[in-house]
Amino acid sequence: MELSKRLTAVADLVTADSKIADIGTDHAYIPIWLVQKGRIPFAIAMDVNVGPLERAQIHVKQNCLEEQIELRLSNGFESLKPGEVDAAVIAGMGGGLLIRILQEGMDIVCTLKECILQPQSEIEKVRAFLLEEGFLFVREDMVEEEGKFYPMMKVIPPGQPNNRSEKCIKTWNETELRYGKLLLEERNQVLYDFLLREIRIKRGILSSLENNGSERAGQRRDEIRKELAYAQKGVAYYAL
């Protein structure tokens, strides 16, 4: 099985030999790929909806992986017991929903060695939530696929022996929350391309609004200038 560029990058963040729970598994592509590659020995593919779980079951059977991939109908972590897996993957859903799933399943989450997260929206809000809750960021990545940019992260839940971080949101400035402190510090090329695109787009919008004297246009200019300033601050990391 071949994965999309986005899903491959997510799967690559999973620590080898981990037992994983794929929350919101949809087609179960990530667990199937990881097991086929010999990266993990076992996975629980979980989804809140029957339809996606049925599709996942078909794909698992087609690949003869019934012994290594278990399927469960579950609202987030609801059907998972402590100690069943080492890690959780939550990819391809909105940031608000991802946060809610983590909040509601925190008792289970804190028993995991790691979480691999790929929110589709509200990335800054997700990062702030994780930092406030005491998750330790150990790796961030970002890929571009068909003109869209996808950031993702590997974090260690609070309470784990190898997570000695305090709640450290204050150590991340606004630019780092927006774009990812680890991505900026490693001068990630995909993020750099994204920032340059953002700067180009924002400047184009400002140019189109230049001769518009309406109050609404003025408010829009202020918003765009603020966003442009953050993107320029992000690019400044690459000059250090």
Secondary structure as the mmCIF struct_conf table of DSSP 4:
data_model
#
loop_
_struct_conf.conf_type_id
_struct_conf.id
_struct_conf.beg_label_comp_id
_struct_conf.beg_label_asym_id
_struct_conf.beg_label_seq_id
_struct_conf.end_label_comp_id
_struct_conf.end_label_asym_id
_struct_conf.end_label_seq_id
HELX_RH_AL_P HELX_RH_AL_P1 LYS A 5 ASP A 12
TURN_TY1_P TURN_TY1_P1 LEU A 13 LEU A 13
BEND BEND1 VAL A 14 VAL A 14
HELX_LH_PP_P HELX_LH_PP_P1 THR A 15 THR A 15
TURN_TY1_P TURN_TY1_P2 ALA A 16 ASP A 17
STRN STRN1 LYS A 19 ILE A 23
TURN_TY1_P TURN_TY1_P3 GLY A 24 GLY A 24
TURN_TY1_P TURN_TY1_P4 ASP A 26 ALA A 28
HELX_RH_AL_P HELX_RH_AL_P2 TYR A 29 GLN A 36
TURN_TY1_P TURN_TY1_P5 LYS A 37 GLY A 38
BEND BEND2 ARG A 39 ARG A 39
BEND BEND3 PRO A 41 PRO A 41
STRN STRN2 PHE A 42 ASP A 47
BEND BEND4 VAL A 48 ASN A 49
HELX_RH_AL_P HELX_RH_AL_P3 VAL A 50 GLN A 62
TURN_TY1_P TURN_TY1_P6 ASN A 63 CYS A 64
TURN_TY1_P TURN_TY1_P7 GLU A 66 GLN A 68
STRN STRN3 ILE A 69 LEU A 73
BEND BEND5 ASN A 75 ASN A 75
TURN_TY1_P TURN_TY1_P8 GLY A 76 SER A 79
TURN_TY1_P TURN_TY1_P9 PRO A 82 GLY A 83
BEND BEND6 GLU A 84 GLU A 84
BEND BEND7 ASP A 86 ASP A 86
STRN STRN4 ALA A 87 MET A 93
HELX_RH_AL_P HELX_RH_AL_P4 GLY A 95 GLU A 104
TURN_TY1_P TURN_TY1_P10 GLY A 105 GLY A 105
HELX_RH_AL_P HELX_RH_AL_P5 MET A 106 VAL A 109
TURN_TY1_P TURN_TY1_P11 CYS A 110 THR A 111
BEND BEND8 LYS A 113 LYS A 113
STRN STRN5 GLU A 114 PRO A 119
BEND BEND9 GLN A 120 SER A 121
HELX_RH_AL_P HELX_RH_AL_P6 ILE A 123 GLU A 133
TURN_TY1_P TURN_TY1_P12 GLY A 134 GLY A 134
HELX_LH_PP_P HELX_LH_PP_P2 PHE A 135 PHE A 135
STRN STRN6 LEU A 136 GLU A 145
TURN_TY1_P TURN_TY1_P13 GLU A 146 GLY A 147
STRN STRN7 LYS A 148 ILE A 156
HELX_LH_PP_P HELX_LH_PP_P3 PRO A 157 PRO A 157
TURN_TY1_P TURN_TY1_P14 PRO A 158 GLY A 159
TURN_TY1_P TURN_TY1_P15 PRO A 161 ASN A 162
HELX_RH_3T_P HELX_RH_3T_P1 ILE A 169 THR A 171
BEND BEND10 TRP A 172 TRP A 172
HELX_RH_AL_P HELX_RH_AL_P7 GLU A 174 TYR A 179
HELX_RH_AL_P HELX_RH_AL_P8 LYS A 181 GLU A 185
TURN_TY1_P TURN_TY1_P16 GLU A 186 ARG A 187
HELX_RH_AL_P HELX_RH_AL_P9 GLN A 189 LEU A 209
TURN_TY1_P TURN_TY1_P17 GLU A 210 ASN A 211
BEND BEND11 SER A 214 SER A 214
HELX_RH_AL_P HELX_RH_AL_P10 GLU A 215 ALA A 236
HELX_RH_3T_P HELX_RH_3T_P2 TYR A 237 ALA A 239
#
